[in-house]
Amino acid sequence: MSGSTSPIEQSVLSLDALAAGQIARIVRVVSREPGLLVKLAGLGMVPGAVVHLQQKTPATVVSLGETTVAFDPSIAAEIYVRRVNEAT
């Protein structure tokens, strides 16, 4: 295999790269802070969850089903998603 990135990997981007109004499925959540991972998981921010990005500034706001979550934009950079409207 060559060293190029596969189309699947290319379609994964951080939540902060989405535009407000877009819908995406969480692929992975990475953080150097284990406590943050636990908090995000408790809020439903886990792989497989579908999120709707409501706003990006001054805080990132997403909705997951009936839940709305707000967090610092730096955290959005640690959440990797794939747009749900992309062809698979």
BALO-995960 format. One record per residue: residue number from 1; residue in one letter; chain; x, y, z of N, C-alpha, C, O in turn. Coordinates in steps of 0.1 Angstrom, whole numbers. Layout:
// BALO-995960
n / res / chain / n.u / n.v / n.w / ca.u / ca.v / ca.w / c.u / c.v / c.w / o.u / o.v / o.w
NUM / A / A / X / Y / Z / X / Y / Z / X / Y / Z / X / Y / Z
...
// end
This chain:
// BALO-995960
n / res / chain / n.u / n.v / n.w / ca.u / ca.v / ca.w / c.u / c.v / c.w / o.u / o.v / o.w
1 / M / A / 8 / -12 / 0 / 0 / 0 / 0 / 9 / 12 / 0 / 19 / 12 / 6
2 / S / A / 4 / 23 / -6 / 11 / 35 / -6 / 9 / 43 / 7 / 0 / 38 / 15
3 / G / A / 16 / 53 / 9 / 14 / 61 / 22 / 3 / 71 / 21 / 1 / 79 / 30
4 / S / A / -6 / 70 / 11 / -17 / 80 / 10 / -28 / 77 / 19 / -29 / 65 / 24
5 / T / A / -36 / 87 / 22 / -47 / 85 / 31 / -59 / 80 / 23 / -62 / 84 / 12
6 / S / A / -66 / 70 / 29 / -78 / 64 / 23 / -89 / 74 / 22 / -90 / 83 / 30
7 / P / A / -99 / 72 / 13 / -110 / 81 / 12 / -118 / 81 / 25 / -124 / 91 / 29
8 / I / A / -119 / 70 / 32 / -126 / 69 / 45 / -119 / 78 / 55 / -126 / 86 / 62
9 / E / A / -106 / 77 / 57 / -99 / 86 / 66 / -100 / 101 / 62 / -101 / 109 / 71
10 / Q / A / -101 / 104 / 49 / -102 / 118 / 45 / -115 / 124 / 49 / -116 / 136 / 51
11 / S / A / -126 / 115 / 50 / -139 / 120 / 53 / -141 / 123 / 68 / -151 / 128 / 72
12 / V / A / -131 / 119 / 76 / -132 / 122 / 91 / -126 / 135 / 94 / -114 / 138 / 89
13 / L / A / -133 / 144 / 101 / -128 / 157 / 104 / -131 / 160 / 118 / -140 / 154 / 124
14 / S / A / -125 / 170 / 124 / -128 / 174 / 138 / -141 / 182 / 138 / -145 / 189 / 128
15 / L / A / -148 / 181 / 149 / -161 / 188 / 150 / -160 / 203 / 147 / -169 / 209 / 142
16 / D / A / -149 / 209 / 151 / -147 / 223 / 149 / -145 / 227 / 134 / -145 / 239 / 131
17 / A / A / -143 / 217 / 126 / -142 / 220 / 111 / -156 / 220 / 104 / -157 / 224 / 93
18 / L / A / -166 / 216 / 111 / -180 / 217 / 105 / -185 / 231 / 106 / -181 / 239 / 114
19 / A / A / -195 / 233 / 97 / -202 / 246 / 98 / -214 / 245 / 106 / -220 / 234 / 107
20 / A / A / -218 / 255 / 113 / -230 / 255 / 121 / -242 / 250 / 112 / -243 / 254 / 101
21 / G / A / -250 / 242 / 118 / -261 / 236 / 110 / -259 / 222 / 105 / -268 / 215 / 101
22 / Q / A / -246 / 218 / 104 / -243 / 205 / 99 / -246 / 194 / 109 / -245 / 196 / 121
23 / I / A / -248 / 182 / 104 / -251 / 170 / 112 / -240 / 160 / 109 / -236 / 158 / 98
24 / A / A / -235 / 154 / 120 / -224 / 144 / 118 / -225 / 133 / 129 / -232 / 134 / 139
25 / R / A / -218 / 122 / 126 / -218 / 111 / 135 / -204 / 111 / 141 / -194 / 112 / 134
26 / I / A / -203 / 109 / 154 / -190 / 109 / 161 / -183 / 96 / 158 / -188 / 85 / 158
27 / V / A / -170 / 97 / 154 / -162 / 86 / 150 / -153 / 82 / 162 / -151 / 71 / 165
28 / R / A / -146 / 93 / 168 / -138 / 90 / 180 / -136 / 104 / 187 / -138 / 114 / 182
29 / V / A / -133 / 102 / 200 / -131 / 113 / 209 / -117 / 111 / 215 / -114 / 100 / 221
30 / V / A / -108 / 121 / 214 / -95 / 120 / 219 / -92 / 131 / 229 / -96 / 143 / 226
31 / S / A / -85 / 128 / 239 / -82 / 139 / 249 / -70 / 134 / 258 / -70 / 122 / 261
32 / R / A / -62 / 143 / 262 / -51 / 139 / 271 / -57 / 139 / 285 / -50 / 135 / 295
33 / E / A / -69 / 143 / 287 / -75 / 144 / 300 / -86 / 133 / 301 / -97 / 134 / 296
34 / P / A / -83 / 122 / 309 / -93 / 111 / 310 / -106 / 116 / 316 / -117 / 111 / 313
35 / G / A / -105 / 126 / 325 / -117 / 131 / 332 / -127 / 137 / 321 / -139 / 136 / 323
36 / L / A / -121 / 144 / 311 / -129 / 150 / 301 / -136 / 139 / 293 / -148 / 141 / 289
37 / L / A / -129 / 128 / 290 / -135 / 117 / 282 / -147 / 112 / 289 / -157 / 109 / 283
38 / V / A / -146 / 110 / 302 / -157 / 105 / 311 / -168 / 114 / 310 / -180 / 110 / 309
39 / K / A / -166 / 127 / 312 / -177 / 137 / 312 / -184 / 138 / 298 / -196 / 138 / 298
40 / L / A / -176 / 137 / 287 / -182 / 137 / 274 / -191 / 125 / 272 / -201 / 125 / 266
41 / A / A / -185 / 113 / 276 / -193 / 101 / 275 / -206 / 102 / 283 / -216 / 97 / 278
42 / G / A / -205 / 108 / 295 / -217 / 109 / 303 / -228 / 118 / 296 / -240 / 117 / 299
43 / L / A / -223 / 127 / 288 / -233 / 136 / 280 / -238 / 130 / 267 / -246 / 135 / 260
44 / G / A / -232 / 118 / 264 / -237 / 111 / 252 / -227 / 113 / 240 / -230 / 109 / 229
45 / M / A / -216 / 120 / 242 / -207 / 123 / 232 / -197 / 112 / 230 / -186 / 112 / 234
46 / V / A / -202 / 101 / 224 / -195 / 88 / 222 / -195 / 84 / 207 / -204 / 89 / 200
47 / P / A / -186 / 76 / 203 / -186 / 71 / 189 / -200 / 65 / 186 / -205 / 57 / 194
48 / G / A / -205 / 69 / 174 / -218 / 64 / 169 / -229 / 74 / 172 / -239 / 74 / 165
49 / A / A / -227 / 84 / 181 / -237 / 94 / 184 / -238 / 103 / 172 / -228 / 107 / 167
50 / V / A / -250 / 108 / 169 / -253 / 118 / 159 / -255 / 131 / 165 / -263 / 133 / 174
51 / V / A / -247 / 141 / 161 / -248 / 154 / 167 / -251 / 165 / 156 / -248 / 163 / 144
52 / H / A / -258 / 175 / 160 / -262 / 186 / 152 / -255 / 198 / 157 / -258 / 203 / 168
53 / L / A / -246 / 204 / 150 / -238 / 215 / 154 / -247 / 228 / 153 / -251 / 232 / 142
54 / Q / A / -250 / 233 / 165 / -259 / 245 / 165 / -252 / 258 / 164 / -256 / 267 / 156
55 / Q / A / -240 / 259 / 170 / -232 / 271 / 169 / -218 / 268 / 172 / -215 / 258 / 179
56 / K / A / -208 / 277 / 168 / -194 / 275 / 170 / -188 / 285 / 180 / -178 / 281 / 186
57 / T / A / -193 / 297 / 180 / -187 / 307 / 189 / -199 / 314 / 196 / -210 / 315 / 191
58 / P / A / -197 / 319 / 208 / -184 / 318 / 216 / -182 / 305 / 222 / -170 / 302 / 226
59 / A / A / -192 / 296 / 223 / -190 / 282 / 227 / -195 / 273 / 216 / -204 / 277 / 208
60 / T / A / -190 / 261 / 216 / -195 / 251 / 206 / -208 / 245 / 213 / -208 / 241 / 224
61 / V / A / -219 / 245 / 205 / -232 / 240 / 210 / -236 / 229 / 200 / -238 / 232 / 188
62 / V / A / -239 / 217 / 206 / -244 / 207 / 198 / -257 / 201 / 204 / -259 / 202 / 216
63 / S / A / -265 / 195 / 196 / -277 / 188 / 201 / -275 / 173 / 198 / -271 / 170 / 187
64 / L / A / -279 / 165 / 207 / -278 / 150 / 206 / -292 / 145 / 210 / -295 / 144 / 222
65 / G / A / -301 / 143 / 201 / -314 / 139 / 204 / -321 / 150 / 212 / -323 / 161 / 206
66 / E / A / -325 / 147 / 224 / -332 / 158 / 232 / -323 / 166 / 241 / -327 / 174 / 249
67 / T / A / -310 / 163 / 240 / -300 / 170 / 248 / -292 / 180 / 241 / -288 / 178 / 229
68 / T / A / -290 / 192 / 247 / -281 / 202 / 241 / -269 / 203 / 250 / -270 / 205 / 262
69 / V / A / -257 / 204 / 244 / -245 / 204 / 251 / -236 / 216 / 246 / -235 / 218 / 234
70 / A / A / -231 / 224 / 256 / -222 / 235 / 252 / -208 / 232 / 258 / -207 / 228 / 270
71 / F / A / -198 / 235 / 251 / -184 / 233 / 256 / -175 / 242 / 248 / -178 / 248 / 238
72 / D / A / -163 / 243 / 254 / -152 / 252 / 248 / -149 / 247 / 234 / -148 / 235 / 231
73 / P / A / -146 / 256 / 224 / -142 / 252 / 211 / -130 / 243 / 210 / -129 / 235 / 201
74 / S / A / -121 / 245 / 220 / -109 / 236 / 220 / -113 / 221 / 222 / -106 / 212 / 217
75 / I / A / -124 / 219 / 228 / -128 / 205 / 230 / -134 / 200 / 217 / -132 / 188 / 214
76 / A / A / -140 / 208 / 209 / -145 / 204 / 196 / -134 / 199 / 187 / -137 / 190 / 178
77 / A / A / -122 / 204 / 189 / -111 / 199 / 181 / -107 / 185 / 184 / -99 / 179 / 177
78 / E / A / -111 / 180 / 196 / -108 / 167 / 200 / -119 / 156 / 197 / -117 / 145 / 201
79 / I / A / -129 / 161 / 190 / -140 / 152 / 187 / -140 / 150 / 172 / -142 / 160 / 165
80 / Y / A / -138 / 138 / 167 / -137 / 135 / 153 / -151 / 129 / 148 / -156 / 120 / 154
81 / V / A / -155 / 135 / 137 / -168 / 131 / 131 / -168 / 128 / 116 / -158 / 131 / 110
82 / R / A / -179 / 123 / 111 / -181 / 121 / 97 / -195 / 127 / 94 / -204 / 123 / 101
83 / R / A / -196 / 136 / 84 / -209 / 141 / 81 / -218 / 130 / 77 / -214 / 121 / 70
84 / V / A / -231 / 131 / 82 / -240 / 120 / 79 / -245 / 120 / 65 / -250 / 110 / 60
85 / N / A / -245 / 132 / 58 / -250 / 133 / 45 / -240 / 129 / 34 / -243 / 130 / 22
86 / E / A / -228 / 125 / 38 / -218 / 121 / 28 / -221 / 107 / 23 / -227 / 99 / 30
87 / A / A / -218 / 105 / 10 / -220 / 92 / 4 / -210 / 83 / 11 / -198 / 86 / 13
88 / T / A / -214 / 70 / 13 / -205 / 61 / 20 / -199 / 51 / 10 / -191 / 42 / 13
// end
